[in-house]
């Protein structure tokens, strides 16, 4: 199992520290550095900046939002980043959610699975440098009856095949991801529930494509808080606002994929309470309602030895790249968490 680092969203006041974290991860031999986007910083610019100031670590979009870009533009960006980084780019895609898609981008959030499939097909075809033609439900290239003509990408990517990941949570999305992608970006993963909530759906998709999970990258992100095993409650408190935001506030009452995931993990009543409080404006109450067990199952908490044991459980559950989001109030604390991740991987015998 390899380790990655997830910098999350840029522009939260820790930008200089984030670069130092990426550079330390590069020095320590981490495999990939991911950056996210929502409706603030864009991931492509951040990844260009990180790639320019690192040497070996891959840089990946977690995610480029599908409603934000036409697929041909994403192919252009992927090819450019792969070229500039010397073949170190990983393309992560996701549909975002209805509030961002329709409220920020003005793109209807309908038929996300069909839209994702077409998007991936166009991106991959464009990056082969064939002349681009496509006839689908959501995209037709060139547009019929107009002056458009089939065009091919003029930039040569560093590699013939750029790894393509999809951020997936729901069963149908996970199955399609297994069928059409090279890897899955997973959030709020519990090692104890991973087979039931995630892996079996990915496996079904791979089988549909006539493949196995061999070579498919299952890549969850886990927050990490280093500390005393006797004080796990305090460590868990670090991630209460984060968990409450996703389970309670990411989406509408009817469309919150993270809330639905928490329910599938056995937290039906707790997920409902968190969402009700968060959407009513009681963010502190929502955070307080997050069960400690839910945080402990979906984060790495405690000593290096305890984290090593948890890493073993994730590897046994099928994880191939474990991306860490190290907590800390200072840069030194975050760097210590990064180093602890490497040490834990070695103690677990997974390095």
C-alpha positions, 0 to 999 in steps of 0.5 A, spaced: 500 500 500 502 506 498 501 513 501 498 519 498 497 526 501 490 530 500 491 538 501 484 539 500 481 546 498 486 552 497 486 559 500 484 557 507 490 561 510 495 555 510 497 556 502 505 556 504 504 551 509 501 546 504 506 547 499 511 545 505 507 539 506 507 537 499 515 538 499 515 534 505 511 528 502 515 528 496 521 527 500 518 522 504 516 518 498 509 519 498 506 517 491 501 522 490 499 529 492 491 531 491 488 538 491 481 539 491 476 544 488 469 546 490 467 554 489 473 557 491 480 555 488 481 551 482 485 545 482 489 545 476 492 552 478 494 549 485 497 542 482 501 546 477 504 550 482 506 544 487 508 540 481 513 546 479 516 545 486 516 538 487 521 532 484 518 525 484 511 525 487 505 525 482 500 531 483 492 529 482 486 532 481 481 530 487 477 532 483 476 536 477 468 538 477 465 535 471 460 541 470 466 546 471 469 544 464 467 541 457 471 535 457 475 537 451 478 542 456 479 537 461 483 533 456 487 539 454 488 541 462 490 533 463 495 533 457 498 540 459 499 538 466 502 531 465 507 534 460 509 540 465 510 535 470 514 530 467 509 525 467 506 525 474 499 527 473 493 523 475 486 525 473 480 525 478 473 527 476 467 528 479 460 530 478 460 535 484 453 536 487 446 539 485 447 545 489 454 547 486 453 544 479 446 548 478 448 554 483 455 556 481 456 553 474 449 553 472 449 546 469 443 542 470 444 536 475 441 530 471 443 523 469 450 524 473 452 517 471 450 517 464 454 524 464 460 521 467 460 516 462 460 520 456 465 525 459 470 520 460 469 517 453 470 524 450 476 525 455 480 519 453 478 519 446 481 527 446 487 524 449 489 519 444 490 525 439 485 522 434 480 527 431 475 528 436 468 526 434 462 524 439 455 522 438 451 522 445 446 524 449 449 530 453 455 532 448 455 531 440 462 533 437 462 537 432 455 540 433 451 538 427 449 543 421 455 548 423 462 550 421 465 546 426 470 540 424 473 534 427 479 537 431 485 533 434 489 535 440 496 538 438 499 537 445 503 531 446 502 528 453 508 525 457 504 518 457 500 515 452 495 513 458 494 518 464 491 515 470 483 516 470 480 516 477 472 518 479 470 520 486 464 515 487 460 514 493 453 511 491 453 503 489 451 505 482 457 510 481 462 505 484 460 500 479 460 504 473 467 507 476 470 500 476 467 499 469 470 505 466 476 508 470 483 506 473 481 508 480 476 510 485 477 516 490 473 515 496 471 519 502 469 517 509 472 510 508 471 505 514 475 499 513 470 495 517 465 497 512 469 498 506 467 491 502 460 492 503 459 500 502 465 500 496 469 494 494 463 489 492 460 495 487 467 496 484 468 489 483 462 488 480 464 494 475 470 491 473 467 484 472 462 488 467 468 490 463 471 483 463 477 485 468 479 484 476 481 489 481 488 487 479 491 494 478 485 498 480 487 503 485 482 504 491 484 511 494 481 513 500 482 520 504 483 519 511 484 525 516 490 523 521 491 526 528 497 524 532 496 523 539 496 519 545 491 513 545 488 514 552 485 521 549 482 519 542 476 523 544 480 529 544 483 527 537 476 525 534 474 532 536 478 535 531 474 532 526 467 533 528 466 540 524 469 536 518 464 530 519 458 534 520 459 539 514 459 533 509 454 528 513 450 534 515 451 540 510 453 537 503 447 537 499 440 538 500 436 533 505 434 529 499 441 529 496 447 528 500 451 522 498 455 523 505 449 522 509 447 516 505 453 513 506 453 514 514 446 511 514 449 505 510 454 504 515 449 503 521 448 511 523 441 512 520 438 516 526 445 520 528 446 522 520 439 524 520 440 528 527 446 531 524 443 533 518 437 536 521 441 541 526 446 543 520 441 545 515 437 549 521 444 553 522 446 549 528 453 547 526 455 546 533 450 542 535 451 538 529 458 537 530 456 535 537 452 529 534 457 526 530 458 519 534 466 518 536 465 511 533 464 514 526 470 519 526 474 513 529 472 509 523 473 514 518 480 517 520 486 515 523 487 517 530 492 516 536 499 513 536 504 511 531 502 503 533 495 504 533 495 508 526 499 502 523 494 497 526 488 501 522 493 501 516 493 494 516 486 493 516 485 498 510 490 494 506 486 488 508 480 491 506 483 492 499 485 499 499 492 500 495 493 508 496 491 511 502 491 519 502 492 522 508 490 529 511 494 531 516 491 535 522 495 540 526 495 547 528 502 549 526 506 547 520 510 543 525 505 538 527 502 537 520 509 535 518 510 530 524 503 527 522 506 526 515 512 523 518 508 519 523 504 516 516 511 513 513 513 510 520 506 507 521 506 504 514 513 501 515 511 498 522 505 495 519 509 492 514 506 495 508 512 499 505 
